[in-house]
Amino acid sequence: MKPTILVVDDEPSIVLSLQVLMQRAGFDVRIARDGDEALRSVENFTPDLILLDAMMPKRDGFDVCQTLRTNPAWKSLPIIMLTARSRDVERQKGLALGATDYITKPFSTRDLLTTVRRHLGLPAAGGAEPAP
């Protein structure tokens, strides 16, 4: 069974790019366009990993991450935060609220896939084993 990635972003072009990238890499992809939709989606079906935009209307990614981490069932769910803000304080905030990793936009698709595979415990593309 393919791992499922939940892509959470309010920018349609980014959602489409991430969806295509993850599907081509062999993942099932679900989409949420804001924080509230993301929380409802996780309640209905827990994905294997979340790609979560930090800055969204209604409920931002920081709040979504913090909310997910309060539920014991989702404590170990990998959450990779994506943001255009490159300040170290933003990264520290995301990690402090429970993000597993933090990637700044624009990002290398290769690096993103490597990060996703690592957090899912999958071998890197090309068959190499992940670093311990």
Secondary structure, DSSP 8 states (H G I E B T S, - for coil): ---EEEEE-S-HHHHHHHHHHHHHTT-EEEEESSHHHHHHHHHHS--SEEEEES--SSS-HHHHHHHHHTSGGGTT--EEEEES---HHHHHHHHHTT-SEEEESS--HHHHHHHHHHHHT---TTS-----
